[in-house]
C-alpha cells in the first residue's frame, strides 16, 4: 500500500529542469498524501517559464501513476513569478538565463570530499584535475579544466598547483589564475600567506557563493571542487549554490578513516547529489628496494567504504614520496611524471569518472 514516503520517493526521481538536483531536495513539494487510491501532491515553484510547470506536472503524474496502489493522481502546482530582485542564482527560482550565468561555459562540476582530514584529499584533487586535463586532451585534442578550492580555512591548492599572485578583476568578475593548463581559484589567492581566516559560517557561505557566481571560469570541460573535510558550512553552501554532477569520496585504508568518511559522505545522499565513487589514497607503499607493495595502513578500506555507500571503488593511489614532492614544488606528479604508476592510477580514475558522467 502506498504512503506519503513512497510518493516522496517517486517524486525524488524528478530533477528540476536544467538542474542535477530533484524537486524534493529543492523543497518544492509542499504536501503529498494518499487516500482511497488517490495520490494528492502540491508543488510550489518560482519561475517565469510557462513550460516548467507543465513539464513538472507531466513528470509527476507519470512517476506517481507507477506507485503501487495509486489509481488516480492529482498534481497541483502553485507558480509565483520572480520579483524584480531575482532569487539566488543556482536555485530553482532563477530563470534559465540566470542559472546559465552561474556556471556559464562549465560543462561538468564534481566535488572531491572526505569526512576526515589527513587523507590527502587536496593532493588527490589537484592530481585528479591534471588527470582530467590529460585524458580529455588525449581524446579531443584539447581540454579546459578548473579547480575551485573551497577549503576556506586551510587553502593549499595554490601551493600544490604552483600558482602565485592575485586574481585580476574583469567586468566585476574574478579571473582565475592558470598554471599547467589548469585554472585555479582559492581563498589562498585572496589573502596573505600568513593571515589566518577567522570566519563564522555566514562568511564561509558568502565566499562559496562568490566563487560560484563571480568567477569568470570561461569554457571548461570540467570543474573540480576541493572541499574541506566534514559536513559543515562549505559543503552545505556548495550543495545549495552549485548544481553538482556528482561527488568523489576519498579515504585511506584504515578503519578510523573509513568510518568517518562514509558517515560524512552520506550527506550527499541527503541532498541528492550522486556519489560517483570512492578512491583509496595512501593505499600501499611500493618498496623501491624489492618492488613489493607494503600495506602500511592496512587493506580493504576503500572496498568497505564503496560497499557501505553502494558505489564503485574507482581506484587505489599508492603512498608515493613523489606525490608529496610534486605538491610542494607546485607540479603534481600527473604532470611531472605521467608515465609513473601513480599517475597511471589517476588517469584510470579520471577515465572512469568521465565515463560515468557521460
N, C-alpha and C positions, 0 to 999 in steps of 0.2 A: 504494500500500500504506500502511496506517495505521502510525503511530508514536506514541510517547509524547507528542510535541509536538502531534500532531493531536488526540489525546484531550484534552490540556490546553486546546487552543484551543476545542474544543467545550464543555468544562466552564466556560470563561471567559464563556460566554454566559448562564450561570445566575446570577442575582442571589440573594443570601441574602434570604429572606422579610422584607419590611419595610425593606430597605436598597437603596441605589442602587449598591452595590459587589458584585462577583461572588465566588463561593466560592474561586476560585483566588487572587485578590489578598488575600483574607482569610486565606489559609494553611490552609484546611480540607481540601485534598486531600493526603492522606498518601502515596499512590502511584497510579500509572497505568501499566499495562503492556498490551502486545498480543502475543498468541501464538496461532497456529493459528486465526485468525478470531475469537478471544475477547478482548474488552476487559475487563480487570480493574481496578476502581477502588476505592480505600478512602478514605473520608472520616472525619473526627473532628470532632464538634461538641459544644458545651456548651449544653444547653437543658433546660428542664423542660416544654416544649410538645411533646406527642407528635405533633402534626400537622406539625412542621417536618421531622423525619427522613423521614417518609412523602412529603412534598412534594418534598424534595430528591432522594430515590431515584427518584421518578417522573420528574422533570425530567431527571436524569442518564441514566436508561435511554432516554429519548426522544431526547436530542441525540446520545448515543453511538451509538445504533442507526442514525443517519443518516451516520455517518463511513464513508468509503469503505473497503471490505474487512471491516468489522465484521459478523459473523454472529450472535454471541452476546454479551450484556452481563451482567456480574456486578458489582453495586454493593454494597459493604459499608459500613455507617455505624456507627462507634463513638460512642455517646452517653454523655456524662457530665453528670450533673445538677449544677446550680450549688451551690456550697458556701454556708454561711451568709453569708460575705462575698461579695457579688456581683462579677462581673467588671466591668471598666471600662465605664461607660455609653458606648453608641455602638458597642460591639464585638459580634460575633455571639454571645458568651456571655451577653449581657444578655437579660432577658426583654423581651417586648413593652412591658410597663408601664415598665420602666427605660429603654428606648430612647425611648419617648414623652416621658419626663420630661426627657431630654437636650435636646430641641428642642420642648418642648410648645408647641403652638399655631403653630409656624412651618411654613408650607406648602412653601416652596421656599428652598433655600440655594445661592447661587452665589459663586464666588471670582473676584476680579479679580487677575490675576497678570502678571508680566513677568520675564524672565530678567535684565533690565538696569535699573539705576537711571537716573533722569533722564528717563524717558519720559512723566512726568505721570500715573502710574498712580493715585495717591491723588486727584488732581484729577478724573480720569476717574471714579473710584469714587463720589465724593460727587455728581457731576452725574448719574451713572447711577442712583444711589439716588433722587435727586429726580425723574428722568425716569420711573422706575417708579411713583413716587407719583402723578405727573401722569397717566400712561397708564391705570393701574389705576382711579384715581378717575374718570377720564373714561368708562371702560367700565362700572364697577359703582356709581358714585355715592359710593363711599367706598374708602379704602385704608389699609393699615398696612405701613410699610416700616422696616427697621432696617439699620444699618451697623455692622459689627464691625471695629475697627482692630487687625489682628494684626501691625502693624509695631511691635514692642516697643521697638526701639532708637531709632526716629525717628518717633514718632506725630505725625501732622499733621492727622488727621481732625477733632479738636476745634476747631482754629482755622478750618478750612475750613467746618465746619458751624455755627460760631458758638455752640458750647456751652461753658459755663464752670461751675466748681464741682465738687463731689464727688458721686458717686452715693450714694444712700441705701441702707440695707440693710433688707429686709423678709423675715422668716421665713428668715433665713440666705442670702438671695439678693440680689445687687446689682440695683438698679433703674436701667436706662439713663436718661441724660439725653435730653431731647427738645427739638428746635427745628425749625421749618419743617415740622413733621409727621413728622420722621424721628427714630427712636430711635437713640441712639449710645452705644457702649461702646468705651473706648480706655484703654491704659496712660497716655496723656497726661492722663486724668482722675483718675488714682490717685497720681501723683507730682507734685512741684513742677515748675514750668516750667523751672527752671534746674538740675534734678537729673538727671545722666546715669544711664541704666540700664546697669550694667556686670554682665552676667549671662552665665553659661555656658549651654550647651544645655539641661540639665535644668530650669533655672528658666524658660526660654522655653516649654518643653513644658508645664510646670505652669500657666503663665499661660494658654496656649491652652485647656487643659482647664478651667480655672476659668471662662473666658469662655463655654465651651460648656455647662458643667454647672451653674454657679452664677450665672447672669444670668437674671433674670425678664424675658424679651422680651415676654411677653403674646402676643396673637394677631397674627401677622404674615403678610401675603401673601407677602413675600419678604425674605430677609436677604442683604445684600451683604457679603462678607468681603474686606477690603482686605489683601492680602498684601505683605510686603516683597519686594524683588527677589531673584532667585536660587532655589535649590532646597535651602535649609538646614533648620534645626530647625523653624521655624514652619510651613513648607509640609508637611513630613512629619507633624508633630504634628496639623495640621489634617486631613490625609487620613486619619489613624488615628482621630481622635476625633469628626469630624463627617461625617454622610452627605451629601456634596455632591451636588447635582443637576447640576453642571457648572462649567466654568471659562471665563472670558472672558480672552483674551490681548491685552495692549496693547503696541503697538510704535510706533516712529516710522519715517519713510520710509528713512532712511539704512541702508546695508549693515551697518555695525557694530552697530546696534541689532537689525536683523532676524536676523542670525546668532546673536547671544547669546540673543535672545528665543525663537527656535524651539528652540534646544538646551535651554533651561530648561523650555519648555512640554511637551517630550516626557516630563517627569517624570509629568505627569498620565496619559499613556498607560500608563506603567509600573504605576500604581496603579489603573488602570481608572476614572478619572474623565473623563467625556466633555468634550471641548473644544467649547464652544458656538459659538465663532467668534473672529475676530481683529478688533480695532479699531485703526485707524491714527490716532494722535494727532499734533498739530502737522503735519497733512498739507499745509497750504498757508497762505499769508498773503493775506488779502483786502485789497488796496491801497485805502484809503479815497479816494485821490485820483482813481483811474480805475475802481475796481470790478473790476480784474483780479486773477486768482489768481497769486500768485508762489510757486513751489515752492522754498523756501529750503533744504530738506533733501533735495531730490531727489524722485523719484517711483517708484512701483511696489513700495515696501517692504511695504505691507500685503498686496497681491496675492501677493507672493512668499512671505510668511510663511504665508498661508492655504493656498497650494498645497502647501508643504512639510509642513504639518500636516494636510493633507487635510480642510480645514474651510472655512467660509464667511467672506468678508470682510464684516463686519457694517456697516461704515461708516467715514467719514473725518471727523475733527474738525479744524477749522481752528486755526491759530495765532492766537488772538484775545486781545488785551490785556484784554478784559472778563472773560475766564476767570480770569486772574491777579488782577484787581481784586476779583472776586467771592469768590475763595478767601481773599484777605487780609481782606476785610470780613466773612467768615462768611456770605455769601449767594451760593450758587452761581448761575451765570448762568442755569441752567434755571429757578430760582425768581425771579430778579430781572428777567430779560428773556426770557420764554418764547416770544415771537414772533420772536426773533433767529434767524439762520441756524444759529448754533452750537447753540442749544437745540433747534431742529428736528432737527438731526443726532443729538442724544442721544435724542430721542423716537423717531426711526426705529430706532435700535439697540435701545432698550428694547422696542419692539413686536416686533422680530424675535426677541429672546431669549425673551420671554413666549410667543410663538407656538411656538417650538421646545420650550419646557418643557411646554406643554400637549399 
